[in-house]
Amino acid sequence: MNIRLFAALTLPDDVNDELELFASGLPGARWSPPERRHLTLRFIGEVDGLVYQDVLGALESVQVSPFELSLRGVGHFPPRGAPRSLWAGVDESDALRRLYRRVDRVLVEAGLEPERRKYVPHVTLARLNGTPTSRVASYLASNALYRSRTFRVEGFSLFSSQLFEHGPEYTLEASYLLPEADELIPEAGQELP
């Protein structure tokens, strides 16, 4: 039996509570409930049981120090055309990009295909269905200055996802702590951050 996986950062409770304040005011919006909000590092997709075990093991080898992060601004996908989803963005973070690259690399080394899409870190707030573009533009304008508090990222998680008519349901499969700088193990030919 196959399992659908993704690696993600979970949000601190208070930041998630802040995002709950955004969940209104748009017709046709299906708002993401707090327990489903996350910042995806890497969508893995459907894998079989053997690859699942490889993914679990590969993610244990990710070597990135904990770092600070904050959410900033709101936007929509696709960037052109009728909006289909709303998101909260992320302050530019070299450390987050480093974590994304390391997660992608260990998964490729475990036999998965590399991620082909450009990494655009975000937290999905809502899926849109027939929401008037003018209403989305007003919503974005009134929330454009949003910025969360800075929070510390000390680890990431692996989730499985099952799709249902009411939306996806996520199950935590594993959690991975990021090692402190003095615990990092240098790779051959690599300097540590």
C-alpha positions as CSV (number, residue, x, y, z in Angstrom):
1,M,0.0,0.0,0.0
2,N,1.3,3.4,-0.9
3,I,1.5,6.4,1.4
4,R,1.6,10.1,0.4
5,L,4.3,12.1,2.2
6,F,5.6,15.6,2.7
7,A,8.2,17.2,5.0
8,A,7.2,20.4,6.8
9,L,7.7,22.9,9.6
10,T,4.9,23.1,12.1
11,L,4.0,26.6,13.5
12,P,4.1,27.8,17.1
13,D,0.6,27.8,18.6
14,D,0.5,31.6,19.0
15,V,1.5,32.2,15.3
16,N,-1.2,29.7,14.3
17,D,-3.7,31.5,16.4
18,E,-2.7,34.8,14.7
19,L,-3.4,33.2,11.3
20,E,-6.8,32.2,12.5
21,L,-7.7,35.9,12.5
22,F,-7.2,35.9,8.7
23,A,-9.9,33.2,8.2
24,S,-12.8,35.3,7.2
25,G,-14.2,37.8,4.8
26,L,-13.9,36.0,1.4
27,P,-16.8,34.3,-0.3
28,G,-15.9,30.9,-1.8
29,A,-12.9,30.5,0.6
30,R,-12.4,27.1,2.3
31,W,-10.1,28.1,5.2
32,S,-7.4,25.8,6.4
33,P,-8.0,24.6,10.0
34,P,-5.2,25.3,12.4
35,E,-4.2,21.6,12.7
36,R,-3.5,21.5,8.9
37,R,-1.4,24.7,8.7
38,H,2.2,24.1,8.0
39,L,5.1,25.3,6.0
40,T,6.1,22.6,3.4
41,L,9.7,21.9,3.0
42,R,9.4,19.2,0.4
43,F,6.4,17.4,-1.1
44,I,7.5,13.8,-1.5
45,G,4.4,12.2,-3.0
46,E,3.2,8.6,-3.0
47,V,5.7,6.0,-2.0
48,D,5.6,2.3,-1.2
49,G,6.6,0.8,2.2
50,L,10.3,0.2,1.2
51,V,10.8,3.8,0.0
52,Y,8.9,5.0,3.1
53,Q,11.6,3.4,5.3
54,D,14.3,5.0,3.1
55,V,12.7,8.4,3.5
56,L,12.5,8.0,7.3
57,G,16.2,7.1,7.5
58,A,17.3,9.7,5.0
59,L,15.7,12.6,6.9
60,E,17.6,11.6,10.0
61,S,20.8,12.7,8.3
62,V,19.7,16.3,7.7
63,Q,22.4,18.6,9.3
64,V,21.3,22.2,9.7
65,S,21.5,24.3,12.8
66,P,18.3,25.7,14.4
67,F,17.3,29.1,13.1
68,E,15.0,32.1,13.4
69,L,12.0,32.6,11.1
70,S,9.0,34.8,10.7
71,L,6.0,34.9,8.5
72,R,5.4,38.0,6.4
73,G,2.7,39.3,4.0
74,V,0.0,37.4,2.1
75,G,-0.4,36.4,-1.5
76,H,-2.2,34.0,-3.8
77,F,-1.5,31.1,-6.3
78,P,-1.3,31.2,-9.2
79,P,0.4,34.6,-9.3
80,R,-1.4,35.4,-12.5
81,G,-5.0,34.5,-13.4
82,A,-7.9,33.5,-11.2
83,P,-6.6,33.0,-7.6
84,R,-7.1,29.4,-6.3
85,S,-5.4,29.6,-2.9
86,L,-4.3,32.2,-0.4
87,W,-1.1,32.0,1.6
88,A,1.0,33.8,4.3
89,G,4.5,34.3,3.1
90,V,7.9,33.9,4.8
91,D,10.6,36.5,5.5
92,E,13.6,35.8,3.3
93,S,15.7,33.2,5.1
94,D,19.0,31.7,3.9
95,A,18.7,29.1,6.7
96,L,15.3,28.0,5.6
97,R,16.6,27.6,2.0
98,R,19.6,25.7,3.3
99,L,17.2,23.3,5.2
100,Y,15.1,22.9,2.0
101,R,18.2,22.1,-0.1
102,R,19.5,19.6,2.5
103,V,16.1,17.8,2.8
104,D,15.8,17.6,-1.0
105,R,19.4,16.3,-1.3
106,V,19.0,13.5,1.2
107,L,15.8,12.4,-0.4
108,V,17.5,12.4,-3.9
109,E,20.3,10.3,-2.4
110,A,17.6,7.9,-1.1
111,G,16.4,7.4,-4.6
112,L,13.6,10.0,-5.0
113,E,13.3,12.4,-7.9
114,P,14.6,15.9,-7.2
115,E,12.1,18.7,-6.7
116,R,11.6,20.4,-10.1
117,R,9.5,23.4,-9.0
118,K,11.0,26.5,-7.6
119,Y,10.7,26.6,-3.8
120,V,8.3,29.2,-2.6
121,P,7.9,28.9,1.1
122,H,4.4,29.7,2.4
123,V,1.6,28.6,4.7
124,T,-1.7,27.9,2.9
125,L,-4.5,29.9,4.5
126,A,-7.4,29.0,2.2
127,R,-8.5,27.3,-1.0
128,L,-10.6,29.5,-3.2
129,N,-13.5,28.5,-5.4
130,G,-15.1,31.3,-7.5
131,T,-13.9,34.0,-5.2
132,P,-14.2,37.4,-7.1
133,T,-10.7,38.7,-8.0
134,S,-11.6,42.1,-6.7
135,R,-12.4,40.7,-3.3
136,V,-9.1,38.8,-3.2
137,A,-7.3,42.0,-4.1
138,S,-9.0,43.9,-1.3
139,Y,-8.2,41.1,1.2
140,L,-4.5,41.1,0.1
141,A,-4.3,44.9,0.4
142,S,-5.8,45.0,3.9
143,N,-3.4,42.2,5.1
144,A,-0.3,43.1,3.2
145,L,1.6,44.4,6.3
146,Y,1.2,41.2,8.3
147,R,4.3,40.0,10.1
148,S,4.4,37.3,12.7
149,R,6.8,37.4,15.7
150,T,10.2,35.7,15.0
151,F,10.2,32.1,16.2
152,R,12.9,29.5,16.5
153,V,12.9,26.5,14.1
154,E,14.4,23.6,16.1
155,G,13.2,20.7,13.9
156,F,10.9,19.6,11.1
157,S,8.4,16.7,10.6
158,L,7.4,14.1,8.1
159,F,3.6,13.9,7.5
160,S,1.4,11.5,5.6
161,S,-1.6,12.9,3.9
162,Q,-4.9,11.2,3.0
163,L,-7.3,13.1,0.7
164,F,-11.0,13.1,1.6
165,E,-14.0,15.0,0.2
166,H,-13.9,17.4,3.1
167,G,-10.1,18.0,2.5
168,P,-6.8,16.3,3.4
169,E,-6.1,14.8,6.8
170,Y,-2.5,14.8,8.0
171,T,-0.8,12.2,10.3
172,L,2.6,12.9,11.9
173,E,4.9,10.1,10.9
174,A,8.2,11.3,12.4
175,S,9.8,14.4,13.9
176,Y,13.5,15.4,13.4
177,L,15.4,17.8,15.7
178,L,18.0,20.0,14.1
179,P,21.4,19.6,15.8
180,E,23.0,22.6,17.5
181,A,26.1,24.0,15.7
182,D,28.5,22.2,18.0
183,E,26.7,18.9,17.2
184,L,26.9,19.2,13.4
185,I,28.9,16.5,11.6
186,P,30.8,17.9,8.6
187,E,30.3,16.0,5.3
188,A,33.4,15.3,3.1
189,G,34.4,18.5,1.4
190,Q,31.7,20.6,3.1
191,E,32.0,23.5,5.5
192,L,29.4,23.7,8.1
193,P,27.2,26.8,8.4
